[in-house]
Amino acid sequence: MAPDNPLLRDRDVAFLLYEVLDAPGLTRLPYFADHGRETFDLFLGNVARFARELAYPAYRPMDESPPRFEGGRVHVHPRVKELYPRLSALGLQNATRPYAIGGQQLPYCVHALASAYVAAANAALGGYVLLAAGAGRLLETFGSDELKERYMRPLYEGRWAGTMALTEPHAGSSLADVRTRATPMPDGSYRISGAKIFISGGDQDVTENIVHMTLARIDGAPAGIKGVSLFVVPKRRIEGNELVDNDITVAGVIHKIGWRGLPSLALSYGDRGDCHGWLVGEPNRGIPHMFQMMNEARLGIGVAGVATASVAYHEALAYACSRPQGRPLGQKDPATPQVPIVEHADVRRMLLRQKAIVEGALCLVARTALLADLAEHEIDAAAKERARLLLDLLTPVAKTFPAERGFEANVLALQIHGGYGYSSEYLPEAWLRDQKLNSIHEGTTGIQSLDLLGRKVVAGGGAALRMLGEEVRASAERARRRGVPADLVDAVLGALATCESLTMHLAGKGLGGDVEGMLLHSADYLELFSIVVVAWQHLDMAAAALGADPPTDAFHAGKRLAAAYWIRTEVPRVASIAELCRSGEDSYARIRPEEL
Amino acid sequence: MAPDNPLLRDRDVAFLLYEVLDAPGLTRLPYFADHGRETFDLFLGNVARFARELAYPAYRPMDESPPRFEGGRVHVHPRVKELYPRLSALGLQNATRPYAIGGQQLPYCVHALASAYVAAANAALGGYVLLAAGAGRLLETFGSDELKERYMRPLYEGRWAGTMALTEPHAGSSLADVRTRATPMPDGSYRISGAKIFISGGDQDVTENIVHMTLARIDGAPAGIKGVSLFVVPKRRIEGNELVDNDITVAGVIHKIGWRGLPSLALSYGDRGDCHGWLVGEPNRGIPHMFQMMNEARLGIGVAGVATASVAYHEALAYACSRPQGRPLGQKDPATPQVPIVEHADVRRMLLRQKAIVEGALCLVARTALLADLAEHEIDAAAKERARLLLDLLTPVAKTFPAERGFEANVLALQIHGGYGYSSEYLPEAWLRDQKLNSIHEGTTGIQSLDLLGRKVVAGGGAALRMLGEEVRASAERARRRGVPADLVDAVLGALATCESLTMHLAGKGLGGDVEGMLLHSADYLELFSIVVVAWQHLDMAAAALGADPPTDAFHAGKRLAAAYWIRTEVPRVASIAELCRSGEDSYARIRPEEL
């Protein structure tokens, strides 16, 4: 464990905010008017310091001592109890929220990068914040004033923690099949009964209360998605000035292979018939309410994904620069000293590949977060709508690319460590375990790919995709003017055109009634789309790097090489993936279970 | 953990041996003359039964209780002590060896498939056999009669265990830098001193003795590869009728993340100056001796890789067929029952992808093992030489493809299990951990790719590659005659031609003195080459499946769909990888550490 692992490089963060994405440009909007680079850097600096000095040293102890279930309660590593209030003191739960409710009105793009430091240091610890923020946000948006006062406030202040209680044992991702019941009471509350599973943070001994944002079905509600409502169901309910037990019990602990500082639980509601819940928002609108917050939740997973790949990349780089082994090709003289393994071309390939994935993904999540800022606070209506459409379009990519390709980067970081990488004395294997969750929670990669192709790219008659094309073409023009090599610019434009015409083709299939045919290669489509979107990030970064002074700076040269690597090795795959998506190759559509 | 997981399907094994590869054809050779399908099936059946009934149930306990280091000794799970003698009773250590030394003269291709059952059930347990067999084989080939009697015999009889003690802490894969010293004694023995690391099975409480096949440098030997010799260094040496401690101590335990029933240790030789070793083979020829046995050792890793992917595939398939969740696309009625997830196209894609990887890899390792049989026992000199060249060529692929793509398959098996896959209550995560080792030990993937491109494909002026081309073209013709769709046959032939011309191009670079340029994309080259080689396996399997009666059998239909899937989704990538290898894209050759 390198004690000086930067988690993320401050310079990368500054490069994205100030050289690539122009985050200070947001301060033209009234909501962000008090801000500027100085306040951004202050926030980022405080969070980065916390991440490096407190969260990172707690990572290994938390990974080694997973939650214990004793006496009906879940006990987590004591460091969580120490650190969670400090996270709240930094304002991570609500820094982006309005002053009026205790927030700092910071842009989400700044907050996302700040969160990345914490997630890189300690994904499980970051998870507590993600959950509290998500629960608070649902209450902020849909809750009555009373519910906000009672539940949102302590969540945002970091006194309480939150959960998202969606999944049930018999149905997994299929929210249409939620069975948890909510029976109306004369006082306007509900009695909740049912079972949930995989509830992260569903119990702990860190905060005095836990707010479960719970999907349940009001008695007599229609079957399916349209009969599911959203409730706030606290672990301990407020009665007078007291918190009393609200009849939610831990039915089991899932032994997760990563994020081990954050328990994942099976919960049982209302075993004694005394579990009280309160409706949030409109009845039977639980799923749409939940999904309205989904972009930020999914983007939060994207941040965790890139962060987990980033910390491993920096560890692998430090190892490769310090571990001597072997000699350059052609140097056969055994009397010469061994060289650090970074001198071997294949090791540099593995490092540059990680760099291209990590930096491309970081730019993508920061950009998507900036779109979220515009979608919420832009004052020009057309620009606001444009941001919303682009945000919707990019979210499944910003969630999935860091998870899937980040995992690939984590594998390479382990591989660079050789036999040491295969041992738990070194951290790459732990980060690999952490990363794997990100392709599963908040919608699996399969679900994201259906969302992208079946919903997002065809939304509004393809308006979002047209806007994406405009953005990429504008970036390409800028890159060309700044001197990015023409073959790189042309390759990205070519891949974009391929993606556009493929989308048209597939959408046509869908419109023609062949929805199965349209979605058959949705996983491949997501991969293709992601390659193009990430190539766009690299094009922008390369352009910014060329605009920088002095142009020979190693930092900026690295950006240009990462862009060249990505565009020359990944973008050429777009053509063959597109061909596959068009081919009608249907072996897995046709195969029957007994043939597998 | 599915109690009825088949590990491998018996029918797949029979299909490969009797419908695809014609293993009984080997019995025309004198060495195998006593054998036939009946003896093959008897051996396979016994091993499969052992694997299912004893080795598989021991897997989880062994994974959960890794070796303990107490009182200077390493204690492994007690089941190993129960099961190791039974493995020996089955003859796994030496079934392929001559009758004269206690073997059964079975073909290695039968033995490799039998070993795959054990490795699928319990990779760590299989590891003990791999090591004993490898150590025995070195002694059989290079040892004096006395050393064979003393050390090889108890290894082959399974009374003792063995290790391969190559790696040292300061040098990892760089065997030129071995420092362990061997000082000659008047009685012809040597005193050994030095340090080794990552020694699998380097200590345990299973067998009364452990035979360490150890690389060391005789005093005064030249520096580098050419001064390394091979020694047999037992944990306890024979003095009179006794075994006495031979001064090898455990310096540390590596906490491996997988293969946890098999300890990986740091060893210290000769701390008291009393560690005796005996030279095996010629002085200073340790590395060539070791490498002469390398094909089988690497193929053994390939078998472990495909086995670990296979057991996970069968688990994921069973899970997907039994886990209800969600409804088909277009079925919106929530009153209809949920369907098993195998009904979702993307789940079937993940299953078919695993199937294509697992079955392609299994065919490849069986074929490579059959080449090893011919390379050792063929009586026609030209055919024997041809087999040797093809064996050398295919070994890096048969080692690496199951490790790398098997890992991908293991990831998919976990993903199919969703949140359950992320927990240690289910086994997919354990198999994922096991699999990761296979890209590291016995030569990392990077080393295999240099071996393939830098050595194997250019050996003998490209003779091996020409022969491979002949084999693939003959398979293609047969496939065409049997009715495999022309687009599949043509795609494989096209990819083969691309591979051949790319190889020529790269070899030309090397001959022109630009060895670095030739090897720049060796990792990509290995991937391209593997896709083609595995496509060849699928072509052969599809042809065999079409030749079968009845042609509508689900088993054979599955083979044809797996072939179609592989050839239509992977083979198209060959063109773009080849373009990359030719492009001179050199971002990672050029990048400097400070730019990373």
HADDOCK unambig.tbl for C-alpha pairs under 7 A between the chains (distance, minus, plus):
assign (segid A and resid 171 and name CA) (segid B and resid 325 and name CA) 5.23 0.50 0.50
assign (segid A and resid 172 and name CA) (segid B and resid 325 and name CA) 6.61 0.50 0.50
assign (segid A and resid 174 and name CA) (segid B and resid 325 and name CA) 6.16 0.50 0.50
assign (segid A and resid 174 and name CA) (segid B and resid 326 and name CA) 5.05 0.50 0.50
assign (segid A and resid 176 and name CA) (segid B and resid 334 and name CA) 6.78 0.50 0.50
assign (segid A and resid 223 and name CA) (segid B and resid 334 and name CA) 5.81 0.50 0.50
assign (segid A and resid 223 and name CA) (segid B and resid 335 and name CA) 6.74 0.50 0.50
assign (segid A and resid 224 and name CA) (segid B and resid 334 and name CA) 4.70 0.50 0.50
assign (segid A and resid 254 and name CA) (segid B and resid 423 and name CA) 6.26 0.50 0.50
assign (segid A and resid 255 and name CA) (segid B and resid 423 and name CA) 5.10 0.50 0.50
assign (segid A and resid 255 and name CA) (segid B and resid 424 and name CA) 5.60 0.50 0.50
assign (segid A and resid 255 and name CA) (segid B and resid 425 and name CA) 6.73 0.50 0.50
assign (segid A and resid 256 and name CA) (segid B and resid 422 and name CA) 5.77 0.50 0.50
assign (segid A and resid 256 and name CA) (segid B and resid 423 and name CA) 4.31 0.50 0.50
assign (segid A and resid 256 and name CA) (segid B and resid 424 and name CA) 6.30 0.50 0.50
assign (segid A and resid 257 and name CA) (segid B and resid 422 and name CA) 5.96 0.50 0.50
assign (segid A and resid 257 and name CA) (segid B and resid 423 and name CA) 5.54 0.50 0.50
assign (segid A and resid 257 and name CA) (segid B and resid 424 and name CA) 6.20 0.50 0.50
assign (segid A and resid 325 and name CA) (segid B and resid 171 and name CA) 5.22 0.50 0.50
assign (segid A and resid 325 and name CA) (segid B and resid 172 and name CA) 6.62 0.50 0.50
assign (segid A and resid 325 and name CA) (segid B and resid 174 and name CA) 6.18 0.50 0.50
assign (segid A and resid 326 and name CA) (segid B and resid 174 and name CA) 5.09 0.50 0.50
assign (segid A and resid 334 and name CA) (segid B and resid 176 and name CA) 6.76 0.50 0.50
assign (segid A and resid 334 and name CA) (segid B and resid 223 and name CA) 5.82 0.50 0.50
assign (segid A and resid 334 and name CA) (segid B and resid 224 and name CA) 4.71 0.50 0.50
assign (segid A and resid 335 and name CA) (segid B and resid 223 and name CA) 6.77 0.50 0.50
assign (segid A and resid 342 and name CA) (segid B and resid 593 and name CA) 6.99 0.50 0.50
assign (segid A and resid 345 and name CA) (segid B and resid 520 and name CA) 6.94 0.50 0.50
assign (segid A and resid 345 and name CA) (segid B and resid 588 and name CA) 6.74 0.50 0.50
assign (segid A and resid 345 and name CA) (segid B and resid 589 and name CA) 5.74 0.50 0.50
assign (segid A and resid 346 and name CA) (segid B and resid 446 and name CA) 6.50 0.50 0.50
assign (segid A and resid 348 and name CA) (segid B and resid 588 and name CA) 5.67 0.50 0.50
assign (segid A and resid 349 and name CA) (segid B and resid 588 and name CA) 5.20 0.50 0.50
assign (segid A and resid 352 and name CA) (segid B and resid 588 and name CA) 6.31 0.50 0.50
assign (segid A and resid 352 and name CA) (segid B and resid 596 and name CA) 6.67 0.50 0.50
assign (segid A and resid 355 and name CA) (segid B and resid 596 and name CA) 6.98 0.50 0.50
assign (segid A and resid 418 and name CA) (segid B and resid 440 and name CA) 6.10 0.50 0.50
assign (segid A and resid 419 and name CA) (segid B and resid 440 and name CA) 6.59 0.50 0.50
assign (segid A and resid 422 and name CA) (segid B and resid 256 and name CA) 5.78 0.50 0.50
assign (segid A and resid 422 and name CA) (segid B and resid 257 and name CA) 5.95 0.50 0.50
assign (segid A and resid 422 and name CA) (segid B and resid 437 and name CA) 6.68 0.50 0.50
assign (segid A and resid 423 and name CA) (segid B and resid 254 and name CA) 6.25 0.50 0.50
assign (segid A and resid 423 and name CA) (segid B and resid 255 and name CA) 5.09 0.50 0.50
assign (segid A and resid 423 and name CA) (segid B and resid 256 and name CA) 4.30 0.50 0.50
assign (segid A and resid 423 and name CA) (segid B and resid 257 and name CA) 5.54 0.50 0.50
assign (segid A and resid 424 and name CA) (segid B and resid 255 and name CA) 5.60 0.50 0.50
assign (segid A and resid 424 and name CA) (segid B and resid 256 and name CA) 6.31 0.50 0.50
assign (segid A and resid 424 and name CA) (segid B and resid 257 and name CA) 6.21 0.50 0.50
assign (segid A and resid 425 and name CA) (segid B and resid 255 and name CA) 6.74 0.50 0.50
assign (segid A and resid 437 and name CA) (segid B and resid 422 and name CA) 6.68 0.50 0.50
assign (segid A and resid 440 and name CA) (segid B and resid 418 and name CA) 6.09 0.50 0.50
assign (segid A and resid 440 and name CA) (segid B and resid 419 and name CA) 6.59 0.50 0.50
assign (segid A and resid 446 and name CA) (segid B and resid 346 and name CA) 6.49 0.50 0.50
assign (segid A and resid 520 and name CA) (segid B and resid 345 and name CA) 6.94 0.50 0.50
assign (segid A and resid 554 and name CA) (segid B and resid 594 and name CA) 6.32 0.50 0.50
assign (segid A and resid 554 and name CA) (segid B and resid 595 and name CA) 4.96 0.50 0.50
assign (segid A and resid 555 and name CA) (segid B and resid 595 and name CA) 5.61 0.50 0.50
assign (segid A and resid 557 and name CA) (segid B and resid 595 and name CA) 6.41 0.50 0.50
assign (segid A and resid 558 and name CA) (segid B and resid 595 and name CA) 4.38 0.50 0.50
assign (segid A and resid 558 and name CA) (segid B and resid 596 and name CA) 5.89 0.50 0.50
assign (segid A and resid 561 and name CA) (segid B and resid 587 and name CA) 5.61 0.50 0.50
assign (segid A and resid 564 and name CA) (segid B and resid 587 and name CA) 6.71 0.50 0.50
assign (segid A and resid 565 and name CA) (segid B and resid 587 and name CA) 5.81 0.50 0.50
assign (segid A and resid 568 and name CA) (segid B and resid 585 and name CA) 6.94 0.50 0.50
assign (segid A and resid 569 and name CA) (segid B and resid 580 and name CA) 6.52 0.50 0.50
assign (segid A and resid 572 and name CA) (segid B and resid 576 and name CA) 6.23 0.50 0.50
assign (segid A and resid 573 and name CA) (segid B and resid 576 and name CA) 6.38 0.50 0.50
assign (segid A and resid 576 and name CA) (segid B and resid 572 and name CA) 6.21 0.50 0.50
assign (segid A and resid 576 and name CA) (segid B and resid 573 and name CA) 6.39 0.50 0.50
assign (segid A and resid 580 and name CA) (segid B and resid 569 and name CA) 6.53 0.50 0.50
assign (segid A and resid 585 and name CA) (segid B and resid 568 and name CA) 6.93 0.50 0.50
assign (segid A and resid 587 and name CA) (segid B and resid 561 and name CA) 5.57 0.50 0.50
assign (segid A and resid 587 and name CA) (segid B and resid 564 and name CA) 6.68 0.50 0.50
assign (segid A and resid 587 and name CA) (segid B and resid 565 and name CA) 5.79 0.50 0.50
assign (segid A and resid 588 and name CA) (segid B and resid 345 and name CA) 6.73 0.50 0.50
assign (segid A and resid 588 and name CA) (segid B and resid 348 and name CA) 5.67 0.50 0.50
assign (segid A and resid 588 and name CA) (segid B and resid 349 and name CA) 5.21 0.50 0.50
assign (segid A and resid 588 and name CA) (segid B and resid 352 and name CA) 6.31 0.50 0.50
assign (segid A and resid 589 and name CA) (segid B and resid 345 and name CA) 5.73 0.50 0.50
assign (segid A and resid 593 and name CA) (segid B and resid 342 and name CA) 6.98 0.50 0.50
assign (segid A and resid 594 and name CA) (segid B and resid 554 and name CA) 6.31 0.50 0.50
assign (segid A and resid 595 and name CA) (segid B and resid 554 and name CA) 4.96 0.50 0.50
assign (segid A and resid 595 and name CA) (segid B and resid 555 and name CA) 5.61 0.50 0.50
assign (segid A and resid 595 and name CA) (segid B and resid 557 and name CA) 6.40 0.50 0.50
assign (segid A and resid 595 and name CA) (segid B and resid 558 and name CA) 4.37 0.50 0.50
assign (segid A and resid 596 and name CA) (segid B and resid 352 and name CA) 6.66 0.50 0.50
assign (segid A and resid 596 and name CA) (segid B and resid 355 and name CA) 6.98 0.50 0.50
assign (segid A and resid 596 and name CA) (segid B and resid 558 and name CA) 5.88 0.50 0.50
